[in-house]
Amino acid sequence: MARQAKKAAAQKGTVKITQIRSAIRRERSQQATLIGLGLNKLHRTREVEDTPAVRGMIAKVRHLLAVEGE
């Protein structure tokens, strides 16, 4: 069963995101969104699944991120 889950995740694709601007003096919801994406310090990079939920999170804090793999 675990193999099927890994295959499904690999088929969805991923997006590479890097935090390039600080969350200081931003709305709390934007700070929470960065934490939800696994980012909380400058120049941290994460590779996240390309899902509609993640795309919405990226859109909310796009001005703080660099996105690769779109």
C-alpha positions as YAML, in Angstrom:
chain: A
units: angstrom
residues:
- id: 1
  name: MET
  ca: [0.00, 0.00, 0.00]
- id: 2
  name: ALA
  ca: [2.83, 2.40, 0.77]
- id: 3
  name: ARG
  ca: [4.27, 1.94, -2.70]
- id: 4
  name: GLN
  ca: [1.01, 3.04, -4.27]
- id: 5
  name: ALA
  ca: [0.96, 6.19, -2.16]
- id: 6
  name: LYS
  ca: [4.52, 7.05, -3.19]
- id: 7
  name: LYS
  ca: [3.69, 6.50, -6.85]
- id: 8
  name: ALA
  ca: [0.62, 8.73, -6.56]
- id: 9
  name: ALA
  ca: [2.70, 11.49, -4.96]
- id: 10
  name: ALA
  ca: [5.33, 11.20, -7.68]
- id: 11
  name: GLN
  ca: [2.70, 11.48, -10.42]
- id: 12
  name: LYS
  ca: [1.20, 14.65, -8.97]
- id: 13
  name: GLY
  ca: [4.46, 16.50, -9.33]
- id: 14
  name: THR
  ca: [6.15, 18.90, -7.01]
- id: 15
  name: VAL
  ca: [6.84, 22.60, -6.76]
- id: 16
  name: LYS
  ca: [10.05, 24.02, -5.33]
- id: 17
  name: ILE
  ca: [9.50, 27.13, -3.20]
- id: 18
  name: THR
  ca: [12.04, 29.39, -1.49]
- id: 19
  name: GLN
  ca: [11.28, 32.14, 1.00]
- id: 20
  name: ILE
  ca: [12.98, 35.32, -0.24]
- id: 21
  name: ARG
  ca: [11.32, 37.97, 1.94]
- id: 22
  name: SER
  ca: [10.73, 38.21, 5.65]
- id: 23
  name: ALA
  ca: [7.40, 37.55, 7.36]
- id: 24
  name: ILE
  ca: [8.02, 40.35, 9.85]
- id: 25
  name: ARG
  ca: [5.24, 42.98, 9.79]
- id: 26
  name: ARG
  ca: [2.96, 40.70, 7.75]
- id: 27
  name: GLU
  ca: [-0.53, 39.59, 8.66]
- id: 28
  name: ARG
  ca: [-0.72, 36.66, 11.04]
- id: 29
  name: SER
  ca: [-2.52, 34.61, 8.41]
- id: 30
  name: GLN
  ca: [0.39, 35.08, 6.00]
- id: 31
  name: GLN
  ca: [2.88, 34.07, 8.71]
- id: 32
  name: ALA
  ca: [0.80, 30.97, 9.42]
- id: 33
  name: THR
  ca: [0.67, 30.14, 5.71]
- id: 34
  name: LEU
  ca: [4.47, 30.23, 5.49]
- id: 35
  name: ILE
  ca: [4.71, 27.88, 8.45]
- id: 36
  name: GLY
  ca: [2.15, 25.61, 6.80]
- id: 37
  name: LEU
  ca: [4.35, 25.46, 3.72]
- id: 38
  name: GLY
  ca: [7.34, 24.53, 5.89]
- id: 39
  name: LEU
  ca: [9.05, 27.90, 5.60]
- id: 40
  name: ASN
  ca: [9.90, 30.17, 8.51]
- id: 41
  name: LYS
  ca: [13.34, 31.61, 7.78]
- id: 42
  name: LEU
  ca: [14.81, 33.38, 4.80]
- id: 43
  name: HIS
  ca: [16.35, 31.33, 1.99]
- id: 44
  name: ARG
  ca: [14.79, 28.06, 3.15]
- id: 45
  name: THR
  ca: [13.72, 25.86, 0.28]
- id: 46
  name: ARG
  ca: [11.04, 23.19, 0.33]
- id: 47
  name: GLU
  ca: [9.69, 20.86, -2.31]
- id: 48
  name: VAL
  ca: [5.94, 20.46, -1.85]
- id: 49
  name: GLU
  ca: [3.27, 18.51, -3.70]
- id: 50
  name: ASP
  ca: [1.54, 20.34, -6.51]
- id: 51
  name: THR
  ca: [-2.06, 20.29, -5.28]
- id: 52
  name: PRO
  ca: [-4.81, 22.91, -5.45]
- id: 53
  name: ALA
  ca: [-4.53, 23.51, -1.69]
- id: 54
  name: VAL
  ca: [-0.80, 24.17, -1.89]
- id: 55
  name: ARG
  ca: [-1.31, 26.39, -4.96]
- id: 56
  name: GLY
  ca: [-3.75, 28.49, -2.94]
- id: 57
  name: MET
  ca: [-1.26, 28.83, -0.11]
- id: 58
  name: ILE
  ca: [1.46, 29.86, -2.56]
- id: 59
  name: ALA
  ca: [-0.85, 32.45, -4.13]
- id: 60
  name: LYS
  ca: [-1.53, 33.99, -0.71]
- id: 61
  name: VAL
  ca: [2.16, 34.64, 0.03]
- id: 62
  name: ARG
  ca: [3.53, 34.82, -3.51]
- id: 63
  name: HIS
  ca: [5.19, 38.18, -2.83]
- id: 64
  name: LEU
  ca: [7.39, 36.48, -0.21]
- id: 65
  name: LEU
  ca: [8.40, 33.45, -2.30]
- id: 66
  name: ALA
  ca: [10.36, 32.36, -5.33]
- id: 67
  name: VAL
  ca: [8.57, 29.48, -7.09]
- id: 68
  name: GLU
  ca: [10.16, 26.96, -9.46]
- id: 69
  name: GLY
  ca: [8.54, 24.15, -11.38]
- id: 70
  name: GLU
  ca: [5.28, 25.74, -12.41]
...
